[in-house]
Amino acid sequence: VQLQASGGGLVQAGGSLRLSCVTSGRTLSIDAMGWFRQAPGKEREFVAAIDWTGGNTVYTSSTKGRFTISRDNAKNTVYVQMNSLKPEDTAVYFCAAKLGTNYAYWGQGTQVTVSS
């Protein structure tokens, strides 16, 4: 499974961005897709996830209500729409594919910078 994330950039606080993650390869093996982020000097943290077939979603508390994860199975793509962005959302965002119980495959990351 290969993952290609895109859509990051520089935005002012209160603005919006939509990240995309295109998957290829053994996509039928994917059980769920997740987004994670890592800010400078901090550990990588979970942002949101979506079941690949059922569409159930889960969010971390800091993003719930502001971020929306979605997927387009026909395009093998997962998105995260990020609204009301805050400076503390600044991080490198990674998409990951979950096979079974583990996120086994990771994209290269896309930088999101939110200015105050």
RODO-2510 file (C-alpha; in nm, 4 decimals, decimal comma):
residues 116
     n   res          X          Y          Z
     1     v     0,0000     0,0000     0,0000
     2     q     0,1348     0,3394    -0,0980
     3     l     0,0039     0,6669     0,0396
     4     q     0,0490     1,0166    -0,1013
     5     a    -0,0626     1,3077     0,1146
     6     s    -0,1121     1,6602    -0,0102
     7     g    -0,2960     1,9832     0,0611
     8     g    -0,0905     2,1383     0,3358
     9     g     0,0067     2,5018     0,3407
    10     l     0,0108     2,8286     0,5312
    11     v    -0,3197     2,9660     0,6556
    12     q    -0,4256     3,2293     0,9034
    13     a    -0,5974     3,1347     1,2256
    14     g    -0,9645     3,0726     1,1639
    15     g    -0,8999     2,9564     0,8105
    16     s    -0,9504     2,6196     0,6458
    17     l    -0,7517     2,3582     0,4608
    18     r    -0,8388     2,0216     0,3114
    19     l    -0,5793     1,7487     0,3110
    20     s    -0,5969     1,4570     0,0713
    21     c    -0,4374     1,1150     0,0851
    22     v    -0,4392     0,9008    -0,2260
    23     t    -0,3869     0,5317    -0,1716
    24     s    -0,2619     0,2762    -0,4210
    25     g    -0,1558    -0,0849    -0,4210
    26     r    -0,3356    -0,3388    -0,2027
    27     t    -0,6163    -0,1028    -0,1066
    28     l    -0,8625    -0,3907    -0,0589
    29     s    -0,6574    -0,4875     0,2455
    30     i    -0,7234    -0,1543     0,4176
    31     d    -0,9557    -0,1614     0,7182
    32     a    -0,9336     0,2042     0,8117
    33     m    -0,7497     0,5238     0,7288
    34     g    -0,6183     0,7680     0,9801
    35     w    -0,4657     1,1106     1,0011
    36     f    -0,1940     1,1883     1,2505
    37     r     0,0155     1,4969     1,3129
    38     q     0,3478     1,5822     1,4680
    39     a     0,4418     1,9281     1,5860
    40     p     0,8058     2,0297     1,6400
    41     g     0,9401     1,8819     1,9604
    42     k     0,6262     1,6795     2,0223
    43     e     0,5237     1,3221     1,9724
    44     r     0,3039     1,2180     1,6870
    45     e    -0,0618     1,2307     1,7833
    46     f    -0,3812     1,0856     1,6435
    47     v    -0,6154     1,3291     1,4672
    48     a    -0,8992     1,1302     1,3106
    49     a    -0,9814     0,7977     1,1485
    50     i    -1,2472     0,6484     0,9244
    51     d    -1,3455     0,2912     0,8466
    52     w    -1,2665     0,2107     0,4859
    53     t    -1,5990     0,0391     0,4240
    54     g    -1,8508     0,1330     0,6937
    55     g    -1,7548     0,4960     0,7171
    56     n    -1,7523     0,5161     1,0952
    57     t    -1,5354     0,8013     1,2163
    58     v    -1,3450     0,8889     1,5315
    59     y    -1,1705     1,2096     1,6303
    60     t    -0,9390     1,3284     1,8986
    61     s    -1,1049     1,5740     2,1339
    62     s    -0,9034     1,8730     2,0126
    63     t    -1,0247     1,8353     1,6538
    64     k    -1,3801     1,7124     1,6989
    65     g    -1,6245     1,9682     1,5641
    66     r    -1,3589     2,1424     1,3576
    67     f    -1,2162     1,8613     1,1452
    68     t    -1,4125     1,6230     0,9236
    69     i    -1,2632     1,3063     0,7827
    70     s    -1,4171     1,1470     0,4753
    71     r    -1,3288     0,9004     0,2047
    72     d    -1,4018     0,8395    -0,1608
    73     n    -1,3542     0,4697    -0,2200
    74     a    -1,3893     0,5096    -0,5964
    75     k    -1,0881     0,7406    -0,5914
    76     n    -0,9079     0,5498    -0,3146
    77     t    -0,8728     0,8806    -0,1380
    78     v    -0,9288     0,9974     0,2167
    79     y    -0,9694     1,3610     0,3098
    80     v    -0,9665     1,5705     0,6211
    81     q    -1,1416     1,9035     0,6043
    82     m    -0,9934     2,1314     0,8677
    83     n    -1,1925     2,4381     0,9685
    84     s    -1,1418     2,7034     1,2347
    85     l    -0,7728     2,6307     1,2355
    86     k    -0,5664     2,7386     1,5320
    87     p    -0,1916     2,8022     1,5661
    88     e    -0,1692     2,4887     1,7798
    89     d    -0,2835     2,2859     1,4772
    90     t     0,0531     2,3626     1,3163
    91     a     0,2250     2,0316     1,2449
    92     v     0,3255     1,7862     0,9795
    93     y     0,0183     1,5805     0,8986
    94     f     0,0485     1,2166     0,8004
    95     c    -0,2061     0,9759     0,6617
    96     a    -0,1837     0,6106     0,7485
    97     a    -0,3532     0,2876     0,6450
    98     k    -0,4709     0,0424     0,9057
    99     l    -0,4596    -0,3257     0,8259
   100     g    -0,6047    -0,5294     1,1088
   101     t    -0,5087    -0,3598     1,4322
   102     n    -0,2030    -0,1635     1,3227
   103     y    -0,1380     0,1401     1,1094
   104     a     0,1058    -0,0412     0,8851
   105     y     0,1577     0,2069     0,6032
   106     w     0,2318     0,5773     0,6205
   107     g     0,2417     0,8658     0,3784
   108     q     0,5236     1,1159     0,3597
   109     g     0,3552     1,3990     0,5497
   110     t     0,2349     1,7417     0,4516
   111     q     0,3116     2,0609     0,6437
   112     v     0,0280     2,2678     0,7871
   113     t     0,1198     2,6054     0,9337
   114     v    -0,1390     2,8249     1,1019
   115     s    -0,0361     3,1817     1,1704
   116     s    -0,1860     3,3862     1,4502
***
